[in-house]
Amino acid sequence: MNDLTIMGLDKDLMARLADRAAKQGRSIEEEARDILRITLYQESDTSESLVDAIQARVKAAGIGVDFDLPSRDKIR
């Protein structure tokens, strides 16, 4: 496994990362790995819809709401 050191993070960003990790019951390092994993894997899948991408990110964050989306006709 490889290591990565990120230097120069501002205090606000680090605090937000720490808060997010605490809410998930993870270490800051685990949370950062998960954010990178989710983000990079989602970028490689360009076939998913915007709705699917948003739902995946919200689900990964441990929050979310299910919406019944109306059917739509294809754009001409």
C-alpha positions in Angstrom: 0.0 0.0 0.0 1.2 3.5 -0.8 1.3 6.5 1.5 0.3 10.1 0.8 1.0 13.2 2.8 -1.0 16.3 2.2 0.6 19.4 3.6 -0.8 22.9 3.8 -4.5 22.1 4.5 -6.2 25.2 5.9 -7.7 24.9 9.4 -11.3 25.2 8.2 -10.9 22.3 5.7 -9.2 20.1 8.3 -11.9 20.9 10.9 -14.6 20.0 8.4 -12.8 16.7 7.6 -12.4 15.9 11.3 -16.1 16.7 11.9 -17.2 14.5 9.0 -15.0 11.7 10.2 -16.4 11.9 13.7 -20.0 11.7 12.4 -19.1 8.6 10.5 -17.2 7.1 13.4 -13.9 7.0 11.5 -10.5 8.4 11.8 -9.6 11.4 9.7 -7.3 9.2 7.6 -10.1 6.7 6.9 -12.5 9.5 5.9 -10.0 11.0 3.6 -9.4 7.7 1.9 -13.1 7.1 1.5 -13.6 10.6 0.0 -10.8 10.0 -2.5 -12.1 6.5 -3.3 -15.7 7.6 -3.9 -14.7 10.7 -5.9 -12.2 9.0 -8.2 -14.3 5.9 -8.9 -17.3 8.1 -9.7 -15.2 10.1 -12.2 -14.3 6.9 -14.1 -18.0 6.0 -14.5 -19.4 8.5 -17.0 -22.4 6.4 -17.9 -24.3 7.1 -14.7 -26.8 9.9 -14.6 -26.4 13.0 -12.5 -29.2 11.8 -10.2 -27.3 8.5 -9.6 -24.1 10.4 -9.0 -25.7 12.7 -6.4 -27.5 9.8 -4.7 -24.2 7.9 -4.4 -22.4 10.8 -2.8 -25.2 11.4 -0.4 -25.4 7.7 0.5 -21.7 7.6 1.1 -22.0 10.5 3.5 -24.5 8.5 5.5 -27.5 10.8 4.8 -30.1 10.9 2.2 -33.7 11.1 1.1 -35.5 9.0 -1.4 -37.4 10.8 -4.1 -40.0 9.4 -6.5 -38.9 10.9 -9.8 -41.5 11.4 -12.5 -40.9 9.7 -15.8 -39.6 12.0 -18.5 -39.7 11.8 -22.3 -36.4 11.8 -24.1 -35.2 15.1 -25.5 -35.8 15.4 -29.2 
